[in-house]
């Protein structure tokens, strides 16, 4: 039996995102773990993640970050509108740690996207 991975906030993991629905981002690709470690290490074995892509888009939704992958520096784009909660069963391999400033910027933009207006 395989061991369940234990991701940490700021880690980048390979994740199997298929099957998908609608316009969700697909394939096996890197994801950045955004959730705090109390959630990541809870018995539910779930993590809040944002998928990464190497396809650049000029948009305020995507955040550019550089990560190390087996000694190589790689530029990726975090697609903050594609944030999703994943089972740890979808995570296959830890790749790298993301820079703290990039993680903070992604969290800041998510807070903007999800700002609640009680006045409607």
C-alpha positions as a Markdown table, in Angstrom:
| # | Residue | x | y | z |
|---|---|---|---|---|
| 1 | Unk | 0.0 | 0.0 | 0.0 |
| 2 | Unk | 1.4 | 3.4 | -1.0 |
| 3 | Unk | 2.0 | 6.0 | 1.7 |
| 4 | Unk | -0.3 | 9.1 | 1.6 |
| 5 | Unk | 1.7 | 12.2 | 0.7 |
| 6 | Unk | 1.9 | 14.9 | 3.3 |
| 7 | Unk | 2.1 | 18.3 | 1.5 |
| 8 | Unk | 3.0 | 21.5 | 3.2 |
| 9 | Unk | 1.8 | 25.0 | 2.4 |
| 10 | Unk | 4.1 | 26.4 | -0.3 |
| 11 | Unk | 5.0 | 23.0 | -1.7 |
| 12 | Unk | 4.7 | 22.3 | -5.4 |
| 13 | Unk | 3.4 | 18.8 | -6.3 |
| 14 | Unk | 2.6 | 16.9 | -9.4 |
| 15 | Unk | -1.2 | 16.3 | -9.4 |
| 16 | Unk | -3.5 | 14.3 | -11.5 |
| 17 | Unk | -6.4 | 16.7 | -12.2 |
| 18 | Unk | -8.5 | 14.5 | -14.5 |
| 19 | Unk | -11.4 | 13.9 | -14.7 |
| 20 | Unk | -12.5 | 17.5 | -15.0 |
| 21 | Unk | -15.8 | 19.3 | -15.8 |
| 22 | Unk | -16.4 | 22.3 | -18.0 |
| 23 | Unk | -13.5 | 24.7 | -18.2 |
| 24 | Unk | -11.5 | 23.3 | -15.3 |
| 25 | Unk | -7.7 | 23.0 | -16.0 |
| 26 | Unk | -6.8 | 19.4 | -16.9 |
| 27 | Unk | -4.0 | 16.9 | -17.2 |
| 28 | Unk | -1.3 | 15.9 | -14.8 |
| 29 | Unk | 0.5 | 19.2 | -13.9 |
| 30 | Unk | 2.1 | 21.0 | -11.0 |
| 31 | Unk | 0.0 | 22.5 | -8.3 |
| 32 | Unk | 0.9 | 24.9 | -5.5 |
| 33 | Unk | -0.4 | 24.0 | -2.1 |
| 34 | Unk | -2.1 | 27.0 | -0.6 |
| 35 | Unk | -3.9 | 25.6 | 2.5 |
| 36 | Unk | -2.4 | 25.9 | 5.9 |
| 37 | Unk | -0.7 | 22.8 | 7.3 |
| 38 | Unk | -3.4 | 22.2 | 9.9 |
| 39 | Unk | -5.7 | 21.5 | 6.9 |
| 40 | Unk | -3.1 | 19.7 | 4.9 |
| 41 | Unk | -2.4 | 17.3 | 7.7 |
| 42 | Unk | -6.0 | 16.7 | 8.8 |
| 43 | Unk | -7.5 | 13.2 | 8.6 |
| 44 | Unk | -9.6 | 14.3 | 5.5 |
| 45 | Unk | -6.3 | 14.3 | 3.5 |
| 46 | Unk | -7.3 | 17.3 | 1.4 |
| 47 | Unk | -5.4 | 20.4 | 0.3 |
| 48 | Unk | -6.4 | 23.7 | -1.3 |
| 49 | Unk | -4.3 | 24.1 | -4.5 |
| 50 | Unk | -3.8 | 26.3 | -7.5 |
| 51 | Unk | -2.6 | 24.7 | -10.7 |
| 52 | Unk | 0.5 | 25.9 | -12.5 |
| 53 | Unk | 1.1 | 26.1 | -16.2 |
| 54 | Unk | 4.0 | 27.2 | -18.4 |
| 55 | Unk | 1.7 | 28.8 | -20.9 |
| 56 | Unk | 1.9 | 32.6 | -20.4 |
| 57 | Unk | -1.2 | 34.8 | -20.5 |
| 58 | Unk | -1.3 | 38.5 | -20.0 |
| 59 | Unk | -3.9 | 38.7 | -17.3 |
| 60 | Unk | -4.1 | 39.9 | -13.7 |
| 61 | Unk | -5.5 | 36.5 | -12.8 |
| 62 | Unk | -2.2 | 34.6 | -13.4 |
| 63 | Unk | 0.8 | 35.1 | -11.1 |
| 64 | Unk | 4.4 | 34.4 | -12.4 |
| 65 | Unk | 6.6 | 32.3 | -10.1 |
| 66 | Unk | 9.9 | 30.5 | -10.5 |
| 67 | Unk | 10.4 | 27.1 | -8.9 |
| 68 | Unk | 13.2 | 24.6 | -8.9 |
| 69 | Unk | 12.6 | 21.2 | -10.5 |
| 70 | Unk | 15.5 | 18.8 | -10.0 |
| 71 | Unk | 18.0 | 21.6 | -10.1 |
| 72 | Unk | 16.4 | 23.4 | -12.9 |
| 73 | Unk | 14.7 | 26.8 | -12.5 |
| 74 | Unk | 11.3 | 26.9 | -14.2 |
| 75 | Unk | 9.0 | 29.8 | -14.8 |
| 76 | Unk | 5.3 | 28.9 | -14.1 |
| 77 | Unk | 2.1 | 30.8 | -14.0 |
| 78 | Unk | -0.3 | 30.1 | -11.2 |
| 79 | Unk | -3.9 | 30.3 | -12.4 |
| 80 | Unk | -5.7 | 31.7 | -9.4 |
| 81 | Unk | -9.2 | 31.3 | -10.9 |
| 82 | Unk | -8.6 | 27.6 | -11.1 |
| 83 | Unk | -8.1 | 27.1 | -7.3 |
| 84 | Unk | -9.5 | 23.8 | -6.1 |
| 85 | Unk | -9.4 | 21.4 | -3.2 |
| 86 | Unk | -7.7 | 18.1 | -4.0 |
| 87 | Unk | -7.5 | 14.8 | -2.3 |
| 88 | Unk | -4.0 | 13.8 | -1.5 |
| 89 | Unk | -4.7 | 10.7 | -3.6 |
| 90 | Unk | -4.3 | 13.0 | -6.7 |
| 91 | Unk | -0.8 | 14.2 | -5.5 |
| 92 | Unk | 2.0 | 12.0 | -6.9 |
| 93 | Unk | 5.4 | 13.7 | -6.3 |
| 94 | Unk | 6.7 | 16.8 | -4.5 |
| 95 | Unk | 8.6 | 18.9 | -7.0 |
| 96 | Unk | 9.8 | 22.1 | -5.1 |
| 97 | Unk | 9.0 | 24.9 | -2.7 |
| 98 | Unk | 7.5 | 28.1 | -4.2 |
| 99 | Unk | 8.9 | 31.5 | -3.2 |
| 100 | Unk | 7.1 | 33.1 | -0.2 |
| 101 | Unk | 6.4 | 36.3 | -2.1 |
| 102 | Unk | 4.6 | 34.4 | -4.9 |
| 103 | Unk | 2.5 | 32.5 | -2.3 |
| 104 | Unk | 1.6 | 35.7 | -0.6 |
| 105 | Unk | 0.6 | 37.4 | -3.9 |
| 106 | Unk | -1.6 | 34.4 | -4.8 |
| 107 | Unk | -3.3 | 34.5 | -1.4 |
| 108 | Unk | -3.8 | 38.3 | -1.8 |
| 109 | Unk | -5.5 | 37.9 | -5.2 |
| 110 | Unk | -7.7 | 35.1 | -4.0 |
| 111 | Unk | -8.9 | 37.3 | -1.2 |
| 112 | Unk | -9.8 | 39.9 | -3.8 |
| 113 | Unk | -11.7 | 37.4 | -5.9 |
| 114 | Unk | -13.7 | 36.1 | -3.0 |
| 115 | Unk | -14.4 | 39.4 | -1.2 |
| 116 | Unk | -17.9 | 39.2 | 0.2 |
| 117 | Unk | -20.2 | 42.2 | -0.2 |
| 118 | Unk | -23.0 | 41.8 | 2.3 |
| 119 | Unk | -24.8 | 44.8 | 0.8 |
| 120 | Unk | -25.2 | 42.9 | -2.5 |
